[in-house]
Amino acid sequence: MLFKQLVLFSSVVFGSAIPNTIEKRAPYQTLILDTGTTFAEEDNGWWQLIDANGDGIPDLAYIKNKNTATGYVEVHIASSSSNFQTRILEVPTTFTEEDNGTWRLFKSSSSNLPDLVYIKTQNTPSGYVEVHIASGASTYKTRTIEVVTTFANEQDGQWNVYDYNGDGKPDLVFIKTSNTATGTDEVFVAPAASNYQTRLLSTGTTFTVENNGFWQLGAYSANGDLIYIKDVNTGTGTTEVHIASRASDYQIRLLDVGSTFTQEQNGFWQLIDF
């Protein structure tokens, strides 16, 4: 089983998924990193851990999409090798400031620097969700993709990109957490290979409709498991990790545990192999 790390971006805090070898405990009970960073407190964009220099270790990225000095969306990256104290990139991008969707970085096929993805989910000219990608190879000056997708504009959940079918491209993922037809949280995936025109997956899950935290797809037992980091209104009084397997079409849960973290909503949560 692939064990991942639980991350909160308020400073940078990691909890290990690997149980203590002496105490038989649940995962996410031990902190392996708890540190400040080069960034002052700021909430004008999106935070993410991703390898940005090719060393295989996640760096800290900040996609600032409002109140920027340049008037453009900016990408700021602090290296993990400096314990997040040194910035290795600070650049404006091809995008003017915009806050009508979700911003993410995704591993590039042409450079160590990941590509910048903008999933625009409202106020689009087409009335449909759009995907815009600026390449890491151009330091975010050149757009390589600008397409309308199969999804009508919708904000009833969380949007992301993830390589769902293993072709190395950023498939579009929508985890719908309210107003669903099934009464459960639903997962929808449109592949990059179809230019986001077809859907690989449209399914309900084991989770009743709920939006008290962060949702993502990730490799826990296999590529594409559904991960829910619940950071408010939990049964344990701590931030909880819930995972449903892709192999079961998200009908079977692999994990339902509390963590070392108290409930907290002052940052971004992410499950990652650190």
N, C-alpha and C positions, 0 to 999 in steps of 0.2 A: 504494500500500500504506500502511496506517495503521501508523505506528511508535509503539510504546508505551515506557513507562519501567519499569525494573525497580526495585522498592523493597524495602528491608529495614527493618523497624521494630525496630532495637535502639537506635539513635538514629533519625534519618531519613536514609536514604542513597538516592540515585537514580543509576542508570546509564542513559545514553542509548542508545536503539536505533539512533540515526542514526550511521553510520560517519563517522569523521574525514574531512574533505574532502581532506586531504593524504595521509594514509596509508590505503590500501585495506585496511581491517580489518573483522572481523566486528562486528555490533552488540553493545552492552552492554560496551564496552571503556573508556568514558569516564564519569567521575563528573560529574554536573551539580549535585549538592547533597550535602553531607555535614555534618550539623549536629545539635547537641543540641536538646532541646525543653524545654518547661516541666514535663514529667512526670519525676519520679524513676523509676528503674528499678522496674518492677512487672510481675508476671505473674499477675494475678488476673482476667484477662478476655481480650477480643478486641480487636485493633487493626485499623484500617481507614482508608484514605484515601478520602474522598468529599466532594463539594461540599456544605457545610452552610449556606451563607449566600447562595447564588445568584449568586456572582461568577464562576462557571465554573471555579474553580481548586480542586483537592482540598484539603480541610482534614484534620487528623489527629483521628480519633475513637477513643475508648477506651470500650468497653462493659465495665464492671466488674461481674462477676456473682457474685463471692464476696469475703468479707472486707471488705464495704462498711461505711461508718460508719452508714448509715441502715437497714441490714437489707434494702434493696431493690436490685435491679439498678440501676446508675447509668450515665448517659451523660455523658462528658466530651469536649469538643471544643476543640482549639487551632487558631487560624486560620492559614492559609497566608500571609496578608498580613502577619502578624507574625513570619514565619519560625518559626512554631510556638512562639512565646514567650508568647502571650496566649491565655487560655482564654475562649471566647465562650459556653460553656454548661457547666454542671455541675448536673445534676438527678437526683434519684431518679425511678424510673419506677413504673408500675403492677405490675410483676413483683417478687415476693419473690425473694431470692437463689436461684438454681437453676443447676445445672451438669449437666443431662441432655441437652445438645444443642449446637447451634450458634447463635451470635448474630451478626446482621448488620444494617447499615443499608442502606436502599434508597430511591432517589429518590422523593419524594412527589409526588402529583398535585395536592395541595392546599396545600402550603407549601414554603418554601425548605428548612426543616429536614426531613431525610429521615425516613422511617418506620423504626421499630425492629421487626425480625423475629426471632422465636425459633422455631427448628426443633427441636422436642423429639423425640429419637430413641430414648429409653429411658425405662422406668418410666412410660409413659403409661397412663391408665386403659383406653384402647381396645385397647392392644396394637399400635396403628398409629402411625406418625410423625404428629405434629401440627404445624400452623403457627399461630402466634399473632402478631398484628401490633398494635402500639400506634402511633398516628398522631403524626407530627411536629407537626401542627397543634395537638394537645392537649398538646404538650411531654411526650408519652409517658405521659399520665395516662388516656387512653381507648383501649380495645382495639376495633379495627375488624374484626378477623378472628380467629376461634378455630375451627379445623376439623381434623377427622381426614382423613388423606390416603389415597391408594391404596397407599402403601408400608407394609408391616409394619415394626415396629421393627427397625432394622438399623444396625450400626456398622462395617461392612466397607468404609468409604470416607469420602469427604468430601462434606458437604452445603453447599448454597449457594442463593441466589436470584439470578435473572438474567432479564432481559427477552428471552426466546428467540424469541418470535413477533412481537415488535415492537408490542405493544399497550400498552406502558407499564406493565404490571403485573409483579409479582415472581413469575415462574414458579419452580417448585421443581426444583432440579438435584441429582442424586445421581451422583457419580463413584465407582464401585465399584472398589476397588483390591485386594481380596483375596476368595478364595472365589467367584470368578466362574464362570459356566457355560461361557464361551467360552475361558477361559485367558488372556484379555486384560483390560485395564482396560475397563470398560463405562460408558456414559453413559445416564442415564435422566432424562427431563424430564416433569414434570406441570404443565400450564398453570394459572395462576391463574383463567383464564376458566372452567374446569370445576370450580372450587373444589377443585382438586387431586385430582379423582376419576378423571381419564383420563390416559393417558400419550401425549405427543406423540412421544416418542423412547425407544427401548430398543435399544441397539446395542453391539457390541464395537468395539474400536479397533485402531489400529496398535501400541499399546503393550502389551507383555506385562505381566502382573500385577506391579505395583510401587508402593511407597508410601514413597519416599525424599525427599519434599518436599511442595510445595503444588500443588494442582490447581484450575483455575478455567476458566470459559468467558469469552471476551472477544473484542473486535473487533480482530483483527490484520490479516487480509486481508479479512475479512467478519465480520458479526455472528455470534457463537457459535462461533468457533474454539476448539479445546481446547488449553489452555496448561498445561504442566507445568514448574514451577520446581524442579529437582532440586538439593538442597543438601547431600546426603551420598552417599557411595559412587559418585561420578561418575568417568567415564573420564578427564577432563581435570584433575582435582584442583581445579577451580573449581566454583562454582555454575553450573549449566547451564540453558538455556531450550530447551524442546522444544515445538513447536506443530504440531498436526494440523488440517487444514482441515475446516470444516463441510461445504463443497461436496463433499468426497470421502466423506462420512459417517465422517470421522475415520480414514480408511484411508491417507491420504497426508500426509506431514510437510512442512510449509513451512519449518521451521527446526529445526536441532539445533546449538547453539553453546554454548561456554563463555562466561564473563563475566569482568569485572574483579574480581569477588568471590571470595575463597577460600571453600571449603565452610564454612558456618556455620549453626548451628541455635539461635542465641540471640535469635530474634525471629520476626516474621511476614514472609513474602514476598508481593508482589502485583505484577501487571503492570497499569499504568494509564497513561492519557494525561495526563501532567503538563505 
